[in-house]
Amino acid sequence: MDEQGVFIFMMDFHISLSPDGAAGGWNAALALRCAALAGLRFAGLVLPSDGTDFSRVASLAAGVRRLSLYANVEARTGVELRYVPPVLLPSAVKEARAAGAELVLVYGETIGDQVEVGTNIAAIEAGADILAHPGLVDEETAAFAAERGVALELTSCARHGLTNAETAAMALRFGCPLVRGSAASRPEELATRTFWSLAIKGADVFGKENGKSNLLNFLRNSEESLVRKLTLR
């Protein structure tokens, strides 16, 4: 339960798999097992990519669908486009989907890394599903994301999460979807229910009405809407 007595459904749209699929690494089977133990209802398993090679996506997506039938976690397979020059994002998103990606994320303009300015707007223009850790979101970006239905990410990753409050505030103000992601690349990086309850409370500094938070319901509606969209693909 959160501080209002509302049950926090556990979803994580951003679990990063090992790019080479090495045995013993953070592969799909291990990620789903850990997701189940963490109490996740939905997991987005994503391959990091620079946009040049999507050869693993189709086979991985088929495997994840099969594994999820027995893992007690609904899962979809995606790609996270990292450091792709903004001008190349439209073609990269299109190619990722053509290769079988069910979920496309773009590594956003986090203040915790050196990401090219213009990536956020380009990701929305390209039709990504999620703009991961978007950093200091401006009004133009938030309004555009709302218009295109592109979700902003509320992240549990420490170095990317410094701007979570700003992300949440802009999502609430402009009505663009907001979803959670951990960017976990190993089991201990998956966020717990307790952590998310506190993180959401800490991020909700602008969204209160009559002393009550509306961020949790907004977040839950956004996430359930995205899951419905993904399961229909």
Secondary structure as UniProt FT lines:
FT   TURN            3..4
FT   STRAND          11..16
FT   TURN            19..20
FT   TURN            23..24
FT   HELIX           28..37
FT   TURN            38..39
FT   STRAND          42..49
FT   TURN            55..56
FT   HELIX           57..71
FT   STRAND          74..81
FT   HELIX           86..88
FT   HELIX           89..98
FT   TURN            99..100
FT   STRAND          103..107
FT   TURN            111..112
FT   TURN            117..118
FT   HELIX           119..126
FT   STRAND          130..132
FT   HELIX           139..148
FT   STRAND          151..155
FT   TURN            158..160
FT   HELIX           161..163
FT   HELIX           164..174
FT   STRAND          178..181
FT   HELIX           187..189
FT   HELIX           193..203
FT   STRAND          208..209
FT   TURN            210..211
FT   STRAND          212..213
FT   HELIX           215..231
//
